[in-house]
Amino acid sequence: MCAARAGGARYVRPGCEHVFVRWENLTVEQEKGARLPGFKDPALIRTFDAPEALGTRFYEVKARSAINQVPKRSRMPFRYTINAYRGCTHACLYCFARPTHTYLDFNAREDFEREIVVKVNAPELVRAELGRPSWKGEHVALGTNTDPYQWVEGRYRLMPGIWEAMRDFANPCSVLTKSPLLLRDLELMKQLVEVTDFTANLSVPTLDEKAWRETEPHTPHPRKRLEAVGELNRAGIPTGVLVAPLIPGVNDAPEQVEEILQLAGEAGAQSIGGVGLHLRGEVREIWFDWLRSHRPDLIPRYEKLYAWGAYLPRAEAERLSGMVRRGGGMRGARKRGGLRNPGGRPGRFRGTAEEAGDDPAPAPDGLQPKLF
């Protein structure tokens, strides 16, 4: 029987019957189902008896598809994405994906952080969709909407099955995350590198403890992410760092950025990128509420910077991205010949991983790509 096991689930390679048994070892409180817009069957709501999950509900749904196509009008460097989760317990204040939660009749504020949709059949769907005759082996990006390695992935373990499918079909892919939890799947990533084009990126916006805790309160420590970059690169996994978003007045001091670049270089980062904060939809008001509470001194500056929309003026955007391009901390990576564009190897998947997945939207012409 051509099968592999991961997290209590049995994954069978193409042409074999699928048998899945998950979560038998989890302590949960089962609640009544809830019907979510866009999903045929009611969701089973679970809560976990863990400090990290207190006050959070997880909606188990069976999705109809797993691989999302990015609209042609988008300027993304990839055309396909996978998002096994909707909503994110990382609770990054500036997360561009917050407005997508309103499509599920949730709000973009606390619901985005506490009402998490889990596509429990994502691994099965990915395997089935990769096996279709119409599928042409396009690059697939993971982590472009919400983080695939947020806390609850440690319980549901959806990613191993997805990576196994990618490996078995030798399908090019990449991942963007803020969590060193991806190291759990290191062996699978090694197998991916052997058969296809695979890269990883970790997002590290700041090392400042205060800025980190206030803007992305439930993420793993940024220094742990940089340690993961080093471990992945030492294992032969091409891994880069995204210093993003760069937030004017919060994490954009030259010495703050230089420290990240220095540590990224020491970790052997294969790529480096950075883009400025953008504030689309409800995220704008969420961010300005935070400024009123924590940094009222910055409000006049932000009112001017974002007077004409969600994106920074060209000069400010170029100032921020230029801090990363000119950073001396990456010299070690450059000397090793390892510096690449974020997201891929030369000639393949180039550019930063950007907003896509369930709610793709292109940036207006002439403005910087958007990451968060």
C-alpha positions in Angstrom: 0.0 0.0 0.0 1.6 3.3 -1.1 0.8 5.4 2.0 2.4 7.7 4.5 1.3 8.8 7.9 1.4 12.3 9.4 -0.2 13.5 12.6 -2.5 10.6 13.0 -3.7 10.8 9.3 -3.0 8.3 6.6 -2.2 9.9 3.2 -2.2 7.7 0.2 -0.4 8.6 -3.0 -2.2 9.1 -6.4 -4.3 6.2 -7.5 -4.8 4.8 -4.0 -7.8 5.1 -1.7 -7.7 7.8 1.0 -8.3 7.0 4.6 -8.1 9.8 7.1 -8.2 9.7 10.9 -7.4 13.0 12.6 -7.6 14.7 16.0 -8.3 11.5 18.0 -5.8 12.8 20.6 -7.3 16.3 21.0 -9.1 17.7 23.9 -11.9 19.7 22.5 -15.4 20.9 23.3 -17.8 20.2 20.5 -20.5 22.7 19.9 -23.4 22.9 17.5 -22.7 23.5 13.8 -22.8 26.8 12.1 -23.4 27.5 8.4 -20.8 29.9 6.9 -21.3 31.7 3.6 -19.6 29.9 0.7 -19.6 26.5 2.4 -22.2 23.9 1.5 -22.3 22.0 4.8 -22.5 23.4 8.4 -19.2 23.8 10.2 -18.4 21.9 13.3 -17.2 24.3 16.0 -14.4 23.3 18.3 -12.7 24.9 21.2 -9.3 23.8 22.5 -8.4 23.5 26.1 -5.1 25.3 25.7 -3.9 28.7 26.9 -3.1 29.9 23.4 -6.6 29.1 22.2 -8.8 30.5 25.1 -11.7 32.5 23.7 -11.1 31.2 20.1 -13.4 29.0 18.1 -12.4 26.8 15.2 -14.9 26.1 12.4 -14.1 22.8 10.7 -15.4 23.0 7.1 -15.1 20.9 4.0 -14.0 23.2 1.2 -14.9 22.5 -2.4 -11.5 23.5 -3.7 -8.0 24.1 -2.2 -5.9 25.7 -5.0 -7.0 29.3 -5.6 -6.3 31.0 -8.9 -5.1 34.6 -8.6 -6.9 36.9 -11.1 -5.0 37.8 -14.2 -5.2 41.5 -13.4 -3.1 40.9 -10.3 0.6 41.6 -10.4 1.5 38.7 -8.2 4.6 36.7 -9.1 2.5 33.5 -8.9 -0.8 32.5 -10.2 -2.0 30.0 -7.6 -2.2 29.8 -3.9 -3.4 27.6 -1.0 -4.9 28.8 2.2 -5.8 26.0 4.6 -7.0 28.5 7.2 -9.1 31.7 7.2 -8.6 34.1 10.0 -5.4 34.0 12.0 -4.6 33.8 15.7 -1.3 35.7 15.2 -3.5 38.8 15.5 -1.2 41.1 13.5 -2.8 44.5 13.8 -2.0 45.5 10.2 -2.8 42.2 8.5 -4.2 42.9 5.0 -6.4 39.7 5.2 -8.6 41.0 7.9 -11.3 42.4 5.6 -11.7 38.9 4.0 -13.4 37.8 7.2 -16.4 40.0 6.5 -17.3 37.6 3.6 -18.0 35.0 6.2 -20.3 37.4 8.2 -17.5 37.9 10.8 -15.8 41.2 11.6 -12.3 42.2 10.7 -11.3 42.9 14.2 -11.6 40.4 17.0 -13.4 37.8 14.9 -10.5 37.6 12.5 -8.4 36.6 15.5 -10.9 34.4 17.3 -13.2 32.8 14.7 -10.8 30.6 12.6 -12.0 28.6 9.7 -10.2 25.3 9.2 -10.4 23.6 5.8 -10.1 20.1 7.2 -10.1 18.4 3.8 -7.3 20.6 2.3 -4.7 17.9 2.0 -7.1 15.6 0.1 -8.3 18.4 -2.2 -4.7 19.4 -3.0 -3.8 15.9 -3.9 -6.9 15.5 -6.1 -6.4 18.9 -7.8 -2.7 18.3 -8.5 -3.7 15.0 -10.2 -6.1 16.5 -12.6 -5.1 16.3 -16.3 -5.8 20.0 -16.7 -3.2 20.9 -14.0 0.0 22.2 -15.6 2.3 22.1 -12.6 2.2 25.8 -11.9 4.0 27.3 -8.9 1.8 27.3 -5.8 2.4 29.8 -2.9 1.3 29.1 0.6 1.0 31.7 3.4 -0.1 34.5 1.1 -3.3 35.3 3.0 -3.2 33.9 6.5 -0.3 32.0 8.1 -0.3 28.3 7.4 1.8 27.7 10.6 -0.4 29.6 13.0 -0.9 28.0 16.4 -3.6 25.6 15.6 -1.6 24.0 12.8 0.2 22.2 15.6 -3.2 20.5 16.3 -4.7 19.9 12.9 -1.5 19.2 11.1 -2.8 20.0 7.6 0.5 21.1 6.2 2.3 17.7 6.1 -0.4 16.3 3.9 -0.2 19.3 1.6 3.6 19.0 1.3 3.4 15.3 0.7 1.1 16.0 -2.2 3.4 18.6 -3.6 6.3 16.2 -3.3 4.6 13.3 -4.9 3.6 15.5 -7.9 7.0 17.3 -7.9 5.0 20.6 -8.0 6.9 23.9 -7.5 5.8 25.7 -4.3 6.8 28.1 -1.6 5.8 29.2 1.9 5.7 32.5 3.8 5.2 32.3 7.6 6.0 34.1 10.9 6.4 30.8 12.8 9.3 28.5 13.4 6.7 25.7 13.5 7.5 25.0 9.9 10.7 23.3 11.2 8.4 20.5 12.2 8.1 19.7 8.5 11.8 20.0 7.7 12.2 16.4 6.4 9.3 16.9 4.0 10.9 20.2 2.8 14.2 18.4 2.2 12.3 15.9 0.0 10.6 18.8 -1.8 13.9 20.4 -2.6 15.1 17.1 -4.1 12.3 16.9 -6.6 11.1 20.4 -7.3 11.6 24.2 -6.9 10.8 24.9 -3.2 11.6 28.0 -1.2 10.7 29.3 2.3 10.5 32.9 3.6 10.0 34.1 7.2 8.6 37.5 7.9 10.5 39.5 10.5 9.2 43.1 10.6 11.0 44.1 13.8 13.2 42.9 16.7 12.1 45.7 19.0 10.2 44.0 21.8 7.6 46.8 22.3 6.8 47.1 18.6 6.6 43.4 18.2 4.2 42.8 21.1 2.0 45.7 20.2 1.6 45.1 16.5 1.7 41.3 16.2 0.9 40.1 19.8 0.5 36.4 19.3 3.3 35.6 16.9 6.4 33.7 17.9 9.4 35.7 18.9 11.1 37.3 15.8 14.6 36.1 16.9 13.2 32.5 16.9 12.1 33.1 13.3 15.7 34.2 12.3 17.0 31.1 14.0 14.6 29.1 11.9 16.0 30.8 8.8 19.5 29.6 9.8 18.4 26.1 10.5 16.5 25.8 7.2 19.4 27.1 5.1 21.8 24.8 6.9 19.5 21.9 5.9 19.6 23.0 2.3 16.2 24.7 2.1 16.5 28.0 0.3 15.1 30.5 2.8 14.8 34.2 2.9 13.6 37.0 5.1 10.9 39.6 4.5 11.3 42.8 6.6 7.7 43.7 6.3 5.7 45.7 6.8 8.0 48.6 7.3 5.9 51.0 9.4 6.8 54.7 9.4 7.7 55.8 12.9 7.4 52.4 14.4 10.0 50.0 13.0 11.8 52.0 10.3 14.7 53.4 12.2 17.9 52.6 10.2 19.5 50.9 13.2 16.4 48.7 13.7 16.4 47.5 10.1 20.2 47.0 10.0 20.1 44.6 13.0 17.6 42.4 11.1 19.7 42.5 8.0 22.8 41.6 9.9 21.2 38.6 11.6 19.6 37.5 8.4 23.0 37.6 6.7 24.5 35.5 9.5 21.6 33.0 9.1 22.5 32.6 5.4 19.3 34.2 4.1 19.0 33.5 0.4 16.8 36.6 -0.2 15.8 39.8 1.5 12.9 42.1 0.8 10.9 44.8 2.4 7.8 46.9 1.7 5.9 49.6 3.5 2.7 49.3 5.4 -0.6 49.6 3.4 -4.0 50.1 4.9 -6.8 48.8 2.9 -10.5 48.6 3.9 -11.2 48.1 7.6 -7.5 47.8 8.4 -7.1 51.5 8.0 -9.5 52.3 10.9 -8.1 49.5 13.0 -4.6 51.0 12.6 -5.7 54.5 13.3 -7.4 53.3 16.5 -4.1 51.8 17.6 -2.4 55.1 16.9 -4.9 57.0 19.0 -4.2 54.7 21.9 -0.5 54.1 21.6 1.1 56.7 19.3 -1.1 59.8 19.0 2.0 61.7 18.0 2.1 59.9 14.7 -1.5 60.6 13.7 -0.7 63.8 11.7 2.0 62.0 9.8 -0.2 59.1 8.9 -3.1 61.4 7.9 -0.7 63.0 5.4 0.9 59.7 4.2 -2.4 58.0 3.6 -4.4 61.0 2.6 -5.0 59.6 -0.9 -5.6 55.9 -0.3 -4.3 52.7 1.1 -0.7 53.0 -0.1 2.2 55.1 0.8 3.4 57.9 -1.6 6.0 56.7 -4.0 8.9 58.6 -2.3 8.1 57.1 1.1 7.6 53.6 -0.3 11.0 53.8 -2.1 12.7 55.2 1.1 11.5 52.2 3.1 12.3 49.5 0.5 15.6 51.2 -0.2 16.6 50.7 3.5 16.6 47.0 2.9 18.3 47.1 -0.5 21.1 49.2 0.8 21.5 47.3 4.1 25.0 46.2 4.9 23.9 43.2 6.9 23.3 41.1 3.8 26.9 41.4 2.6 27.7 38.0 3.9 24.8 36.4 1.9 25.9 38.3 -1.2 29.5 37.1 -0.8 28.2 33.5 -0.7 26.3 34.1 -3.9 23.1 33.2 -2.1 21.1 36.4 -2.4 17.9 36.0 -4.5 14.7 37.8 -5.0 12.3 36.9 -2.2 10.3 33.9 -3.0 12.3 31.9 -5.4 15.4 30.8 -7.4 16.7 32.8 -10.3 14.4 32.5 -13.3 11.5 31.0 -11.4 9.2 32.5 -8.7 10.4 36.0 -8.3 9.3 39.0 -6.2 7.8 39.2 -2.8 4.9 37.0 -1.7 1.9 39.3 -1.8 -1.7 39.5 -1.0 -3.6 36.8 -2.8 -5.6 33.7 -1.9 -9.2 34.2 -1.1 -9.3 37.9 -1.8 -6.7 38.9 -4.4 -6.6 42.6 -5.4 -3.8 44.3 -7.4 -2.0 47.4 -6.3 -2.7 50.5 -8.3 -0.2 51.2 -11.0 3.0 52.8 -9.8 2.7 51.8 -6.2 4.7 49.3 -4.3 3.7 45.7 -4.0 1.6 44.9 -0.9 2.6 42.2 1.6 0.5 42.9 4.7 
